Amino acid sequence: MKRAKLHGVPKPRNPVARSPLLGKGGPHGKSRGALRREANVELQRLRRDPKTYEDA
């Protein structure tokens, strides 16, 4: 049976010096391609049946 290594208490990390990779977070959204496709689909829908969208 192996012995457990005796390590000292680790130093607390500096909360001010954070990794720049952590700054990439935030709310997710649709990509530009998805937004462009959605606009094209809406345009085709409007061209097919314009009376449905007159009041909207």
Biotite code that builds the C-alpha atoms (Angstrom):
import biotite.structure as struc

atoms = struc.array([
    struc.Atom([0.000, 0.000, 0.000], chain_id="A", res_id=1, res_name="MET", atom_name="CA", element="C"),
    struc.Atom([1.320, 3.417, -1.010], chain_id="A", res_id=2, res_name="LYS", atom_name="CA", element="C"),
    struc.Atom([1.493, 6.319, 1.353], chain_id="A", res_id=3, res_name="ARG", atom_name="CA", element="C"),
    struc.Atom([-0.406, 9.514, 0.643], chain_id="A", res_id=4, res_name="ALA", atom_name="CA", element="C"),
    struc.Atom([1.850, 12.393, -0.284], chain_id="A", res_id=5, res_name="LYS", atom_name="CA", element="C"),
    struc.Atom([1.866, 15.187, 2.215], chain_id="A", res_id=6, res_name="LEU", atom_name="CA", element="C"),
    struc.Atom([1.293, 18.483, 0.427], chain_id="A", res_id=7, res_name="HIS", atom_name="CA", element="C"),
    struc.Atom([0.972, 21.838, 2.027], chain_id="A", res_id=8, res_name="GLY", atom_name="CA", element="C"),
    struc.Atom([-2.138, 23.976, 1.724], chain_id="A", res_id=9, res_name="VAL", atom_name="CA", element="C"),
    struc.Atom([-2.267, 25.477, -1.777], chain_id="A", res_id=10, res_name="PRO", atom_name="CA", element="C"),
    struc.Atom([-1.945, 29.235, -2.115], chain_id="A", res_id=11, res_name="LYS", atom_name="CA", element="C"),
    struc.Atom([-5.208, 31.031, -2.883], chain_id="A", res_id=12, res_name="PRO", atom_name="CA", element="C"),
    struc.Atom([-5.452, 32.199, -6.478], chain_id="A", res_id=13, res_name="ARG", atom_name="CA", element="C"),
    struc.Atom([-5.478, 35.849, -7.370], chain_id="A", res_id=14, res_name="ASN", atom_name="CA", element="C"),
    struc.Atom([-9.131, 36.673, -8.272], chain_id="A", res_id=15, res_name="PRO", atom_name="CA", element="C"),
    struc.Atom([-8.028, 39.777, -10.202], chain_id="A", res_id=16, res_name="VAL", atom_name="CA", element="C"),
    struc.Atom([-5.650, 37.956, -12.545], chain_id="A", res_id=17, res_name="ALA", atom_name="CA", element="C"),
    struc.Atom([-8.078, 35.737, -14.426], chain_id="A", res_id=18, res_name="ARG", atom_name="CA", element="C"),
    struc.Atom([-7.563, 33.861, -17.653], chain_id="A", res_id=19, res_name="SER", atom_name="CA", element="C"),
    struc.Atom([-8.550, 35.852, -20.763], chain_id="A", res_id=20, res_name="PRO", atom_name="CA", element="C"),
    struc.Atom([-10.309, 32.723, -22.050], chain_id="A", res_id=21, res_name="LEU", atom_name="CA", element="C"),
    struc.Atom([-12.944, 33.181, -19.353], chain_id="A", res_id=22, res_name="LEU", atom_name="CA", element="C"),
    struc.Atom([-13.978, 36.501, -20.933], chain_id="A", res_id=23, res_name="GLY", atom_name="CA", element="C"),
    struc.Atom([-15.414, 34.762, -23.988], chain_id="A", res_id=24, res_name="LYS", atom_name="CA", element="C"),
    struc.Atom([-18.601, 33.777, -22.213], chain_id="A", res_id=25, res_name="GLY", atom_name="CA", element="C"),
    struc.Atom([-21.932, 35.462, -22.600], chain_id="A", res_id=26, res_name="GLY", atom_name="CA", element="C"),
    struc.Atom([-25.335, 34.903, -24.128], chain_id="A", res_id=27, res_name="PRO", atom_name="CA", element="C"),
    struc.Atom([-25.439, 32.787, -27.253], chain_id="A", res_id=28, res_name="HIS", atom_name="CA", element="C"),
    struc.Atom([-27.269, 33.921, -30.335], chain_id="A", res_id=29, res_name="GLY", atom_name="CA", element="C"),
    struc.Atom([-27.960, 32.874, -33.888], chain_id="A", res_id=30, res_name="LYS", atom_name="CA", element="C"),
    struc.Atom([-25.089, 33.042, -36.335], chain_id="A", res_id=31, res_name="SER", atom_name="CA", element="C"),
    struc.Atom([-25.079, 35.536, -39.174], chain_id="A", res_id=32, res_name="ARG", atom_name="CA", element="C"),
    struc.Atom([-25.768, 32.722, -41.623], chain_id="A", res_id=33, res_name="GLY", atom_name="CA", element="C"),
    struc.Atom([-28.788, 31.577, -39.650], chain_id="A", res_id=34, res_name="ALA", atom_name="CA", element="C"),
    struc.Atom([-30.150, 35.135, -39.480], chain_id="A", res_id=35, res_name="LEU", atom_name="CA", element="C"),
    struc.Atom([-29.605, 35.593, -43.210], chain_id="A", res_id=36, res_name="ARG", atom_name="CA", element="C"),
    struc.Atom([-31.369, 32.308, -43.987], chain_id="A", res_id=37, res_name="ARG", atom_name="CA", element="C"),
    struc.Atom([-34.271, 33.243, -41.711], chain_id="A", res_id=38, res_name="GLU", atom_name="CA", element="C"),
    struc.Atom([-34.655, 36.551, -43.588], chain_id="A", res_id=39, res_name="ALA", atom_name="CA", element="C"),
    struc.Atom([-34.618, 34.740, -46.944], chain_id="A", res_id=40, res_name="ASN", atom_name="CA", element="C"),
    struc.Atom([-37.223, 32.226, -45.787], chain_id="A", res_id=41, res_name="VAL", atom_name="CA", element="C"),
    struc.Atom([-39.443, 35.058, -44.560], chain_id="A", res_id=42, res_name="GLU", atom_name="CA", element="C"),
    struc.Atom([-39.055, 36.864, -47.892], chain_id="A", res_id=43, res_name="LEU", atom_name="CA", element="C"),
    struc.Atom([-40.016, 33.740, -49.843], chain_id="A", res_id=44, res_name="GLN", atom_name="CA", element="C"),
    struc.Atom([-43.023, 33.244, -47.554], chain_id="A", res_id=45, res_name="ARG", atom_name="CA", element="C"),
    struc.Atom([-44.083, 36.849, -48.220], chain_id="A", res_id=46, res_name="LEU", atom_name="CA", element="C"),
    struc.Atom([-43.676, 36.420, -51.982], chain_id="A", res_id=47, res_name="ARG", atom_name="CA", element="C"),
    struc.Atom([-45.770, 33.252, -51.934], chain_id="A", res_id=48, res_name="ARG", atom_name="CA", element="C"),
    struc.Atom([-48.714, 34.702, -50.014], chain_id="A", res_id=49, res_name="ASP", atom_name="CA", element="C"),
    struc.Atom([-48.523, 38.503, -49.589], chain_id="A", res_id=50, res_name="PRO", atom_name="CA", element="C"),
    struc.Atom([-52.128, 38.882, -48.353], chain_id="A", res_id=51, res_name="LYS", atom_name="CA", element="C"),
    struc.Atom([-51.347, 37.043, -45.146], chain_id="A", res_id=52, res_name="THR", atom_name="CA", element="C"),
    struc.Atom([-48.672, 39.579, -44.157], chain_id="A", res_id=53, res_name="TYR", atom_name="CA", element="C"),
    struc.Atom([-50.322, 42.858, -45.252], chain_id="A", res_id=54, res_name="GLU", atom_name="CA", element="C"),
    struc.Atom([-51.614, 43.815, -41.796], chain_id="A", res_id=55, res_name="ASP", atom_name="CA", element="C"),
    struc.Atom([-48.623, 42.541, -39.846], chain_id="A", res_id=56, res_name="ALA", atom_name="CA", element="C"),
])
